[in-house]
Amino acid sequence: MTINYSDEYNTEFDFDYNKIAELVVSETLKQEHFPYDVEIGISFVDEDSIRELNEQFRGIDKSTDVLSFPMIDFSDMDIGDDNICEMYGFIEDDESYFNPDNNEVLLGDIVLCIPKVISQAKEYNHSVLREYAFLIAHSMLHLIGYDHIDEGERVVMESKQDSILESLNLSRDC
C-alpha cells in the first residue's frame, strides 16, 4: 500500500497520522475483501481550500470535512455483491487502473479539512484521532464505490464505518 500525503495546512497531530491512515485503509480493504494493493492520496487542507474544491466539483459553496475523489467508476456495480471476483474483477482488465511503477490500484484521493477534523472531534466529544480515522474510513468506502445518497445507502455505510473503527478499537467514546 502506498499513501501519498500533501500537507497544505502544516498539520501537527499528537498521534502518528500515517500509521492511523494505514491501519484504517488496510482494515477497510480487508473487510471489503478488496483483492488488490492500493495507492491513494491524502491531502490536508484549510476551510477555504476545501470550500473551493466543494464548489468546483460538487457545486456546493461551503466548507466540508472531507471530500473523496475515486479514480474508478463503480456506478454500474452492485456494491455488496457476495461475489467479490465479479464485483472487483473488472479492475484487472484495465491497466489504466494500475500504477505501472508499483502495480498498485490507483484508488483515488481523500481531502481532509483539518480545522473541521478538530472542531468535529470537540463537537462529537471524542478524540481528534477518532475523527481522523472516521473520516478516512468514510472516504475509503467512497473510493471503493459506496455512497449515502439515499437512506438505505446511508445505513449500510454507517454500519461499515462502525465495523471498521470498532475492529481498530476506535469507538465513538475514544
Secondary structure as a PSIPRED ss2 file (coil, helix, strand):
# PSIPRED VFORMAT (PSIPRED V4.0)

   1 M C   1.000  0.000  0.000
   2 T E   0.000  0.000  1.000
   3 I E   0.000  0.000  1.000
   4 N E   0.000  0.000  1.000
   5 Y E   0.000  0.000  1.000
   6 S E   0.000  0.000  1.000
   7 D E   0.000  0.000  1.000
   8 E C   1.000  0.000  0.000
   9 Y C   1.000  0.000  0.000
  10 N C   1.000  0.000  0.000
  11 T C   1.000  0.000  0.000
  12 E C   1.000  0.000  0.000
  13 F C   1.000  0.000  0.000
  14 D C   1.000  0.000  0.000
  15 F C   1.000  0.000  0.000
  16 D C   1.000  0.000  0.000
  17 Y H   0.000  1.000  0.000
  18 N H   0.000  1.000  0.000
  19 K H   0.000  1.000  0.000
  20 I H   0.000  1.000  0.000
  21 A H   0.000  1.000  0.000
  22 E H   0.000  1.000  0.000
  23 L H   0.000  1.000  0.000
  24 V H   0.000  1.000  0.000
  25 V H   0.000  1.000  0.000
  26 S H   0.000  1.000  0.000
  27 E H   0.000  1.000  0.000
  28 T H   0.000  1.000  0.000
  29 L H   0.000  1.000  0.000
  30 K H   0.000  1.000  0.000
  31 Q H   0.000  1.000  0.000
  32 E C   1.000  0.000  0.000
  33 H C   1.000  0.000  0.000
  34 F C   1.000  0.000  0.000
  35 P C   1.000  0.000  0.000
  36 Y C   1.000  0.000  0.000
  37 D C   1.000  0.000  0.000
  38 V E   0.000  0.000  1.000
  39 E E   0.000  0.000  1.000
  40 I E   0.000  0.000  1.000
  41 G E   0.000  0.000  1.000
  42 I E   0.000  0.000  1.000
  43 S E   0.000  0.000  1.000
  44 F E   0.000  0.000  1.000
  45 V E   0.000  0.000  1.000
  46 D C   1.000  0.000  0.000
  47 E H   0.000  1.000  0.000
  48 D H   0.000  1.000  0.000
  49 S H   0.000  1.000  0.000
  50 I H   0.000  1.000  0.000
  51 R H   0.000  1.000  0.000
  52 E H   0.000  1.000  0.000
  53 L H   0.000  1.000  0.000
  54 N H   0.000  1.000  0.000
  55 E H   0.000  1.000  0.000
  56 Q H   0.000  1.000  0.000
  57 F H   0.000  1.000  0.000
  58 R H   0.000  1.000  0.000
  59 G C   1.000  0.000  0.000
  60 I C   1.000  0.000  0.000
  61 D C   1.000  0.000  0.000
  62 K C   1.000  0.000  0.000
  63 S C   1.000  0.000  0.000
  64 T C   1.000  0.000  0.000
  65 D C   1.000  0.000  0.000
  66 V E   0.000  0.000  1.000
  67 L E   0.000  0.000  1.000
  68 S E   0.000  0.000  1.000
  69 F E   0.000  0.000  1.000
  70 P E   0.000  0.000  1.000
  71 M C   1.000  0.000  0.000
  72 I C   1.000  0.000  0.000
  73 D C   1.000  0.000  0.000
  74 F C   1.000  0.000  0.000
  75 S C   1.000  0.000  0.000
  76 D C   1.000  0.000  0.000
  77 M C   1.000  0.000  0.000
  78 D C   1.000  0.000  0.000
  79 I C   1.000  0.000  0.000
  80 G C   1.000  0.000  0.000
  81 D C   1.000  0.000  0.000
  82 D C   1.000  0.000  0.000
  83 N C   1.000  0.000  0.000
  84 I H   0.000  1.000  0.000
  85 C H   0.000  1.000  0.000
  86 E H   0.000  1.000  0.000
  87 M H   0.000  1.000  0.000
  88 Y H   0.000  1.000  0.000
  89 G H   0.000  1.000  0.000
  90 F H   0.000  1.000  0.000
  91 I H   0.000  1.000  0.000
  92 E H   0.000  1.000  0.000
  93 D H   0.000  1.000  0.000
  94 D C   1.000  0.000  0.000
  95 E H   0.000  1.000  0.000
  96 S H   0.000  1.000  0.000
  97 Y H   0.000  1.000  0.000
  98 F E   0.000  0.000  1.000
  99 N C   1.000  0.000  0.000
 100 P C   1.000  0.000  0.000
 101 D C   1.000  0.000  0.000
 102 N C   1.000  0.000  0.000
 103 N C   1.000  0.000  0.000
 104 E C   1.000  0.000  0.000
 105 V E   0.000  0.000  1.000
 106 L E   0.000  0.000  1.000
 107 L E   0.000  0.000  1.000
 108 G E   0.000  0.000  1.000
 109 D E   0.000  0.000  1.000
 110 I E   0.000  0.000  1.000
 111 V E   0.000  0.000  1.000
 112 L E   0.000  0.000  1.000
 113 C E   0.000  0.000  1.000
 114 I H   0.000  1.000  0.000
 115 P H   0.000  1.000  0.000
 116 K H   0.000  1.000  0.000
 117 V H   0.000  1.000  0.000
 118 I H   0.000  1.000  0.000
 119 S H   0.000  1.000  0.000
 120 Q H   0.000  1.000  0.000
 121 A H   0.000  1.000  0.000
 122 K H   0.000  1.000  0.000
 123 E H   0.000  1.000  0.000
 124 Y C   1.000  0.000  0.000
 125 N C   1.000  0.000  0.000
 126 H C   1.000  0.000  0.000
 127 S C   1.000  0.000  0.000
 128 V H   0.000  1.000  0.000
 129 L H   0.000  1.000  0.000
 130 R H   0.000  1.000  0.000
 131 E H   0.000  1.000  0.000
 132 Y H   0.000  1.000  0.000
 133 A H   0.000  1.000  0.000
 134 F H   0.000  1.000  0.000
 135 L H   0.000  1.000  0.000
 136 I H   0.000  1.000  0.000
 137 A H   0.000  1.000  0.000
 138 H H   0.000  1.000  0.000
 139 S H   0.000  1.000  0.000
 140 M H   0.000  1.000  0.000
 141 L H   0.000  1.000  0.000
 142 H H   0.000  1.000  0.000
 143 L H   0.000  1.000  0.000
 144 I C   1.000  0.000  0.000
 145 G C   1.000  0.000  0.000
 146 Y C   1.000  0.000  0.000
 147 D C   1.000  0.000  0.000
 148 H C   1.000  0.000  0.000
 149 I C   1.000  0.000  0.000
 150 D C   1.000  0.000  0.000
 151 E H   0.000  1.000  0.000
 152 G H   0.000  1.000  0.000
 153 E H   0.000  1.000  0.000
 154 R H   0.000  1.000  0.000
 155 V H   0.000  1.000  0.000
 156 V H   0.000  1.000  0.000
 157 M H   0.000  1.000  0.000
 158 E H   0.000  1.000  0.000
 159 S H   0.000  1.000  0.000
 160 K H   0.000  1.000  0.000
 161 Q H   0.000  1.000  0.000
 162 D H   0.000  1.000  0.000
 163 S H   0.000  1.000  0.000
 164 I H   0.000  1.000  0.000
 165 L H   0.000  1.000  0.000
 166 E H   0.000  1.000  0.000
 167 S H   0.000  1.000  0.000
 168 L C   1.000  0.000  0.000
 169 N C   1.000  0.000  0.000
 170 L C   1.000  0.000  0.000
 171 S C   1.000  0.000  0.000
 172 R C   1.000  0.000  0.000
 173 D C   1.000  0.000  0.000
 174 C C   1.000  0.000  0.000
